[in-house]
Amino acid sequence: MTTASVSLPRMSKLRSKLRENSRAKYLVFAFIGLMLAYVLVHDESFLINAQDPEWQHIHAFRWYLLPHGLAGACALLLAPMQFSDRLRRRFAKLHRVVGRIYIGGVVIAAPFGFYIQYFQERTGAARSFSFAAATQATTWIVTTLIALAFIRLGKVEQHRRWMTRSFAIALIFLEVRVVLGVTGWENLGGNVSETVVWACNVFALLAADIALQVQELLRARPVRAAAKVAAD
């Protein structure tokens, strides 16, 4: 039996592990897609219903909400493209352009989001909600700018890590609405909603680091398999 014939099954196993890693990433983004669909139907349906009473609620700050919503939507929808290894390798220029749009979206959406929440204090919103919005806006901008600084220095791995943290903070927008809507806690008053907002803020970076650790473990498996194939 030749060396080539012995290594073929091992190479096939290596390719299978790489496909498993890709499937895990696709499952994560599919779940995020489901959260987005839920929020669009449950919380943002007023966008296609001119008679929805929500329009009266947002009327006072509508011109702040417009840039916040558009920029935030661009950031949230384009971010998953940045985590595609295949897209990054084949279309490096597109990857850079989308990255710039994401950064622009963050820089616009984050401060407007804070100001909108602060503006709503005039209608009775608690000051603590404004502190939560300020926390989210600050961490979103800081993590994004750190990711930008690292890629400008040519440190790709550090850039990837901080982009993961930035995206985790962006997902707070979906997570809060999904948790409150699915559990029905949105009907239990402002204190419960505030608790969920703070909980999502606190656990966002932790969740990002857990995802990074899991990703490293998954990536290490095919690397070890490749090293074993090469050694044999």
C-alpha beads as a LAMMPS data file, in Angstrom:
LAMMPS data file: protein, C-alpha beads

232 atoms
231 bonds

1 atom types
1 bond types

-500.0 500.0 xlo xhi
-500.0 500.0 ylo yhi
-500.0 500.0 zlo zhi

Masses

1 110.0

Atoms # bond

1 1 1 0.000 0.000 0.000
2 1 1 1.436 3.420 -0.991
3 1 1 1.770 6.480 1.243
4 1 1 -0.711 8.356 -0.955
5 1 1 -3.364 5.697 -0.505
6 1 1 -2.870 5.761 3.251
7 1 1 -3.184 9.561 3.481
8 1 1 -6.314 9.876 1.337
9 1 1 -8.759 8.901 4.112
10 1 1 -6.999 11.277 6.476
11 1 1 -7.207 14.150 3.991
12 1 1 -10.881 13.359 3.525
13 1 1 -11.349 13.525 7.304
14 1 1 -9.549 16.891 7.391
15 1 1 -11.852 18.328 4.722
16 1 1 -14.850 16.983 6.645
17 1 1 -13.743 18.834 9.796
18 1 1 -13.343 22.065 7.862
19 1 1 -16.866 21.667 6.518
20 1 1 -18.140 21.068 10.071
21 1 1 -16.556 24.331 11.201
22 1 1 -18.246 26.201 8.343
23 1 1 -21.610 24.607 9.143
24 1 1 -21.318 25.708 12.777
25 1 1 -20.775 29.298 11.627
26 1 1 -23.735 29.082 9.251
27 1 1 -25.965 27.779 12.056
28 1 1 -25.031 30.733 14.255
29 1 1 -25.853 33.237 11.531
30 1 1 -29.056 31.375 10.675
31 1 1 -30.135 31.795 14.308
32 1 1 -29.294 35.500 14.125
33 1 1 -31.401 35.671 10.964
34 1 1 -34.315 34.144 12.850
35 1 1 -33.932 36.734 15.613
36 1 1 -33.918 39.499 13.005
37 1 1 -37.072 38.139 11.369
38 1 1 -38.803 37.931 14.760
39 1 1 -37.893 41.517 15.660
40 1 1 -39.037 42.834 12.271
41 1 1 -42.449 41.212 12.713
42 1 1 -42.906 41.726 16.433
43 1 1 -41.289 45.120 17.056
44 1 1 -40.759 46.910 13.756
45 1 1 -43.981 46.102 11.887
46 1 1 -45.032 49.746 12.227
47 1 1 -42.623 50.493 9.365
48 1 1 -45.163 49.068 6.907
49 1 1 -48.295 50.153 8.783
50 1 1 -48.959 53.888 8.631
51 1 1 -51.811 53.536 11.156
52 1 1 -49.671 51.961 13.861
53 1 1 -49.754 54.063 17.092
54 1 1 -45.980 53.667 17.328
55 1 1 -45.695 56.500 14.790
56 1 1 -47.122 58.879 17.380
57 1 1 -44.547 57.719 19.892
58 1 1 -41.560 58.313 17.594
59 1 1 -42.856 61.506 15.993
60 1 1 -40.939 63.818 18.348
61 1 1 -37.543 62.255 17.581
62 1 1 -38.179 60.875 14.095
63 1 1 -35.350 62.849 12.472
64 1 1 -32.868 61.369 14.952
65 1 1 -34.342 57.905 14.528
66 1 1 -33.936 57.941 10.733
67 1 1 -30.094 58.103 10.599
68 1 1 -29.866 55.835 13.626
69 1 1 -32.106 53.209 12.030
70 1 1 -30.517 53.314 8.576
71 1 1 -26.934 53.261 9.865
72 1 1 -27.705 50.577 12.439
73 1 1 -29.461 48.404 9.848
74 1 1 -26.459 48.666 7.504
75 1 1 -24.086 47.661 10.298
76 1 1 -26.257 44.792 11.514
77 1 1 -26.976 43.351 8.059
78 1 1 -23.475 43.726 6.595
79 1 1 -21.480 42.482 9.590
80 1 1 -22.014 38.739 8.915
81 1 1 -20.331 39.162 5.514
82 1 1 -17.136 40.169 7.311
83 1 1 -16.906 36.788 9.007
84 1 1 -16.904 34.795 5.766
85 1 1 -13.390 33.433 5.180
86 1 1 -14.281 32.538 1.600
87 1 1 -15.570 36.015 0.780
88 1 1 -12.546 37.634 2.399
89 1 1 -10.128 35.525 0.348
90 1 1 -11.908 35.885 -2.985
91 1 1 -13.128 39.474 -2.751
92 1 1 -10.659 41.302 -0.540
93 1 1 -11.648 44.725 -1.886
94 1 1 -15.352 44.084 -1.194
95 1 1 -14.404 42.974 2.317
96 1 1 -12.641 46.288 2.922
97 1 1 -15.512 48.340 1.480
98 1 1 -18.114 46.543 3.588
99 1 1 -15.880 46.977 6.618
100 1 1 -15.747 50.734 6.068
101 1 1 -19.539 50.863 5.724
102 1 1 -19.877 48.902 8.966
103 1 1 -17.579 51.297 10.809
104 1 1 -19.484 54.276 9.421
105 1 1 -22.749 52.683 10.491
106 1 1 -21.469 52.197 14.031
107 1 1 -20.117 55.737 14.342
108 1 1 -23.492 57.148 13.252
109 1 1 -25.913 54.696 14.882
110 1 1 -24.328 54.498 18.338
111 1 1 -24.444 58.190 19.371
112 1 1 -27.861 58.705 17.794
113 1 1 -29.159 55.680 19.704
114 1 1 -27.952 57.168 22.963
115 1 1 -29.426 60.581 22.178
116 1 1 -32.817 59.093 21.280
117 1 1 -32.945 57.305 24.627
118 1 1 -31.882 60.488 26.435
119 1 1 -34.545 62.428 24.493
120 1 1 -37.209 60.018 25.737
121 1 1 -36.545 61.072 29.317
122 1 1 -38.833 64.001 28.466
123 1 1 -41.701 61.536 28.102
124 1 1 -40.998 59.731 31.357
125 1 1 -38.224 57.256 30.464
126 1 1 -35.890 56.492 33.369
127 1 1 -32.412 58.036 33.448
128 1 1 -30.988 54.545 34.012
129 1 1 -32.144 53.605 30.490
130 1 1 -30.020 56.480 29.197
131 1 1 -27.024 55.127 31.116
132 1 1 -27.615 51.716 29.536
133 1 1 -27.775 53.298 26.070
134 1 1 -24.581 55.256 26.788
135 1 1 -22.848 52.046 27.888
136 1 1 -23.849 50.200 24.751
137 1 1 -22.953 53.113 22.453
138 1 1 -19.541 53.571 24.059
139 1 1 -18.563 49.901 24.011
140 1 1 -19.801 49.519 20.427
141 1 1 -17.728 52.458 19.191
142 1 1 -14.638 51.538 21.227
143 1 1 -14.541 47.888 20.150
144 1 1 -15.083 48.882 16.514
145 1 1 -12.326 51.496 16.539
146 1 1 -9.915 49.067 18.214
147 1 1 -10.684 46.557 15.448
148 1 1 -9.983 49.285 12.879
149 1 1 -6.687 50.194 14.549
150 1 1 -5.515 46.578 14.530
151 1 1 -6.261 46.009 10.845
152 1 1 -4.454 49.224 9.948
153 1 1 -1.448 47.787 11.782
154 1 1 -1.779 44.572 9.808
155 1 1 -2.755 42.486 12.850
156 1 1 -5.504 40.377 11.299
157 1 1 -6.163 38.013 14.195
158 1 1 -6.568 40.813 16.734
159 1 1 -8.793 42.636 14.243
160 1 1 -11.011 39.560 13.922
161 1 1 -11.335 39.262 17.693
162 1 1 -12.386 42.863 18.202
163 1 1 -14.789 42.743 15.263
164 1 1 -16.422 39.739 16.928
165 1 1 -16.823 41.779 20.123
166 1 1 -18.193 44.727 18.153
167 1 1 -20.777 42.527 16.425
168 1 1 -21.779 40.980 19.762
169 1 1 -22.638 44.449 21.032
170 1 1 -24.569 45.222 17.843
171 1 1 -26.689 42.135 18.509
172 1 1 -27.947 43.598 21.800
173 1 1 -30.553 45.407 19.696
174 1 1 -32.023 42.040 18.668
175 1 1 -31.412 40.149 21.895
176 1 1 -33.313 42.563 24.136
177 1 1 -36.375 42.516 21.881
178 1 1 -36.346 38.757 21.405
179 1 1 -35.992 38.029 25.134
180 1 1 -38.730 40.488 26.103
181 1 1 -41.060 39.367 23.322
182 1 1 -40.664 35.590 23.551
183 1 1 -40.945 35.518 27.351
184 1 1 -43.738 38.076 27.519
185 1 1 -41.673 40.119 29.984
186 1 1 -42.291 43.219 27.876
187 1 1 -45.693 43.423 29.584
188 1 1 -44.288 43.396 33.126
189 1 1 -43.199 47.010 33.289
190 1 1 -40.137 49.154 32.853
191 1 1 -38.114 47.594 35.669
192 1 1 -38.120 44.192 34.003
193 1 1 -37.263 45.681 30.602
194 1 1 -34.412 47.641 32.168
195 1 1 -33.047 44.496 33.806
196 1 1 -33.019 42.680 30.469
197 1 1 -31.282 45.629 28.785
198 1 1 -28.535 45.713 31.411
199 1 1 -28.153 41.918 31.368
200 1 1 -27.639 41.919 27.594
201 1 1 -25.130 44.757 27.919
202 1 1 -23.186 42.894 30.597
203 1 1 -23.080 39.525 28.849
204 1 1 -22.386 40.763 25.297
205 1 1 -18.593 40.795 25.591
206 1 1 -18.599 37.572 27.608
207 1 1 -20.614 35.862 24.876
208 1 1 -18.196 37.185 22.243
209 1 1 -15.180 35.764 24.081
210 1 1 -16.905 32.413 24.548
211 1 1 -17.611 32.344 20.792
212 1 1 -13.962 33.164 20.090
213 1 1 -12.764 30.349 22.353
214 1 1 -15.118 27.849 20.730
215 1 1 -13.997 28.991 17.291
216 1 1 -10.350 28.516 18.239
217 1 1 -11.067 24.989 19.439
218 1 1 -12.862 24.164 16.195
219 1 1 -10.045 25.642 14.112
220 1 1 -7.426 23.730 16.068
221 1 1 -8.950 20.367 15.168
222 1 1 -8.222 20.470 11.406
223 1 1 -4.817 22.057 12.075
224 1 1 -3.848 19.167 14.330
225 1 1 -5.230 16.717 11.778
226 1 1 -3.200 18.386 8.995
227 1 1 -0.049 18.209 11.117
228 1 1 -0.643 14.534 11.762
229 1 1 -1.168 13.849 8.054
230 1 1 2.031 15.703 7.203
231 1 1 3.975 13.786 9.866
232 1 1 2.722 10.433 8.564

Bonds

1 1 1 2
2 1 2 3
3 1 3 4
4 1 4 5
5 1 5 6
6 1 6 7
7 1 7 8
8 1 8 9
9 1 9 10
10 1 10 11
11 1 11 12
12 1 12 13
13 1 13 14
14 1 14 15
15 1 15 16
16 1 16 17
17 1 17 18
18 1 18 19
19 1 19 20
20 1 20 21
21 1 21 22
22 1 22 23
23 1 23 24
24 1 24 25
25 1 25 26
26 1 26 27
27 1 27 28
28 1 28 29
29 1 29 30
30 1 30 31
31 1 31 32
32 1 32 33
33 1 33 34
34 1 34 35
35 1 35 36
36 1 36 37
37 1 37 38
38 1 38 39
39 1 39 40
40 1 40 41
41 1 41 42
42 1 42 43
43 1 43 44
44 1 44 45
45 1 45 46
46 1 46 47
47 1 47 48
48 1 48 49
49 1 49 50
50 1 50 51
51 1 51 52
52 1 52 53
53 1 53 54
54 1 54 55
55 1 55 56
56 1 56 57
57 1 57 58
58 1 58 59
59 1 59 60
60 1 60 61
61 1 61 62
62 1 62 63
63 1 63 64
64 1 64 65
65 1 65 66
66 1 66 67
67 1 67 68
68 1 68 69
69 1 69 70
70 1 70 71
71 1 71 72
72 1 72 73
73 1 73 74
74 1 74 75
75 1 75 76
76 1 76 77
77 1 77 78
78 1 78 79
79 1 79 80
80 1 80 81
81 1 81 82
82 1 82 83
83 1 83 84
84 1 84 85
85 1 85 86
86 1 86 87
87 1 87 88
88 1 88 89
89 1 89 90
90 1 90 91
91 1 91 92
92 1 92 93
93 1 93 94
94 1 94 95
95 1 95 96
96 1 96 97
97 1 97 98
98 1 98 99
99 1 99 100
100 1 100 101
101 1 101 102
102 1 102 103
103 1 103 104
104 1 104 105
105 1 105 106
106 1 106 107
107 1 107 108
108 1 108 109
109 1 109 110
110 1 110 111
111 1 111 112
112 1 112 113
113 1 113 114
114 1 114 115
115 1 115 116
116 1 116 117
117 1 117 118
118 1 118 119
119 1 119 120
120 1 120 121
121 1 121 122
122 1 122 123
123 1 123 124
124 1 124 125
125 1 125 126
126 1 126 127
127 1 127 128
128 1 128 129
129 1 129 130
130 1 130 131
131 1 131 132
132 1 132 133
133 1 133 134
134 1 134 135
135 1 135 136
136 1 136 137
137 1 137 138
138 1 138 139
139 1 139 140
140 1 140 141
141 1 141 142
142 1 142 143
143 1 143 144
144 1 144 145
145 1 145 146
146 1 146 147
147 1 147 148
148 1 148 149
149 1 149 150
150 1 150 151
151 1 151 152
152 1 152 153
153 1 153 154
154 1 154 155
155 1 155 156
156 1 156 157
157 1 157 158
158 1 158 159
159 1 159 160
160 1 160 161
161 1 161 162
162 1 162 163
163 1 163 164
164 1 164 165
165 1 165 166
166 1 166 167
167 1 167 168
168 1 168 169
169 1 169 170
170 1 170 171
171 1 171 172
172 1 172 173
173 1 173 174
174 1 174 175
175 1 175 176
176 1 176 177
177 1 177 178
178 1 178 179
179 1 179 180
180 1 180 181
181 1 181 182
182 1 182 183
183 1 183 184
184 1 184 185
185 1 185 186
186 1 186 187
187 1 187 188
188 1 188 189
189 1 189 190
190 1 190 191
191 1 191 192
192 1 192 193
193 1 193 194
194 1 194 195
195 1 195 196
196 1 196 197
197 1 197 198
198 1 198 199
199 1 199 200
200 1 200 201
201 1 201 202
202 1 202 203
203 1 203 204
204 1 204 205
205 1 205 206
206 1 206 207
207 1 207 208
208 1 208 209
209 1 209 210
210 1 210 211
211 1 211 212
212 1 212 213
213 1 213 214
214 1 214 215
215 1 215 216
216 1 216 217
217 1 217 218
218 1 218 219
219 1 219 220
220 1 220 221
221 1 221 222
222 1 222 223
223 1 223 224
224 1 224 225
225 1 225 226
226 1 226 227
227 1 227 228
228 1 228 229
229 1 229 230
230 1 230 231
231 1 231 232
